[in-house]
Amino acid sequence: MDHRGDGTCVLTKLGVGLLTCNSLAAAYRSRGDPGSVVFVLVAYAVLLLLLHSLRRFERAPAADRGRIKAAVWGLSTLLTVMFSSRVAPLMPPPVGVVVWAMAAATAGGGFWAFFVSH
């Protein structure tokens, strides 16, 4: 793909731009509900941190990847928990339990894949 001088792909910048526009629109639509606005803004910030951490991971020497890998896992687990906490209450209780079980399986599977299987 076409890269700029800093190594950032044009599609990556387009994606971040669309994410920014979508987050701003969601925050605007939620302006009457402060909890929803905070959720949108925190999710946006965590996604940006996750993208930054992934870029750092790609460029880091093998010896420095452990700490970055932990940050990637932590941020992705945080996003999983955040979205599960919004979805599970909207579902019937048995389905809410399934949502939380899937979140736990995702976080546990990510931990196993990142730290145990290697």
C-alpha positions in Angstrom: 0.0 0.0 0.0 1.1 3.6 -0.5 3.0 4.9 2.6 3.9 8.4 3.6 7.3 9.4 4.8 6.5 8.5 8.4 5.5 4.9 7.4 1.8 5.5 8.1 -0.5 3.9 5.5 -3.0 6.2 3.9 -5.8 3.7 4.7 -4.8 3.8 8.3 -5.2 7.5 8.4 -8.5 7.3 6.6 -9.7 4.7 9.1 -8.7 6.9 12.1 -10.4 9.8 10.4 -13.6 7.8 10.0 -13.3 6.5 13.6 -13.0 10.1 14.8 -16.0 11.3 12.8 -18.1 8.4 14.0 -17.1 9.0 17.6 -17.9 12.7 17.4 -21.3 11.9 15.9 -22.0 9.3 18.6 -21.0 11.8 21.3 -23.2 14.4 19.8 -26.2 12.1 19.6 -25.6 11.1 23.2 -25.2 14.7 24.5 -28.3 14.3 26.8 -26.7 11.3 28.5 -23.4 12.2 30.2 -22.6 8.5 30.8 -22.9 7.6 27.2 -20.8 10.6 26.1 -18.0 9.5 28.6 -18.3 5.9 27.3 -17.9 7.0 23.6 -14.9 9.3 24.5 -13.2 6.7 26.6 -13.7 4.0 24.0 -12.3 6.3 21.4 -9.2 7.1 23.5 -8.7 3.4 24.2 -8.9 2.5 20.5 -6.4 5.2 19.7 -4.0 3.9 22.4 -4.5 0.3 21.1 -3.6 1.4 17.5 -0.6 3.3 18.8 0.5 0.2 20.9 0.1 -2.1 17.9 2.3 0.2 15.8 4.9 0.3 18.5 4.7 -3.5 18.7 5.3 -3.9 15.0 8.4 -1.6 15.1 9.9 -2.8 18.4 12.8 -5.2 18.6 11.9 -8.7 19.9 13.4 -8.0 23.4 11.1 -5.0 23.9 7.8 -6.6 22.8 6.8 -8.2 26.1 5.7 -5.0 27.8 4.0 -3.7 24.6 2.2 -7.0 24.2 0.9 -6.7 27.8 -0.4 -3.2 27.0 -2.2 -4.5 23.8 -3.8 -7.3 25.8 -4.8 -4.9 28.6 -6.4 -2.4 26.2 -8.2 -5.0 24.2 -9.5 -6.6 27.4 -10.6 -3.2 28.6 -12.6 -2.6 25.4 -14.2 -6.0 25.6 -15.3 -5.4 29.2 -16.6 -1.9 28.3 -18.7 -3.1 25.4 -19.9 -6.1 27.4 -21.0 -3.9 30.2 -23.2 -1.9 27.7 -24.6 -4.9 25.8 -25.3 -7.4 28.6 -27.9 -5.3 30.5 -29.9 -4.9 27.3 -30.3 -8.7 26.9 -32.4 -11.2 28.8 -30.5 -12.5 31.8 -29.4 -15.8 30.3 -28.1 -14.0 27.2 -26.3 -11.5 29.4 -24.5 -14.3 31.1 -23.5 -15.6 27.7 -22.2 -12.1 26.7 -20.0 -12.0 29.9 -18.9 -15.6 29.4 -17.8 -14.7 25.8 -16.0 -11.6 27.1 -14.1 -13.7 29.7 -13.3 -16.4 27.1 -12.0 -13.7 24.8 -9.8 -12.1 27.5 -8.6 -15.5 28.7 -7.9 -16.7 25.1 -6.0 -13.5 24.4 -3.9 -14.0 27.5 -3.2 -17.6 26.6 -2.3 -16.7 23.0 0.0 -13.8 24.0 1.7 -15.1 27.1 1.3 -18.8 27.6 1.5 -20.4 24.2 4.9 -19.0 23.2 
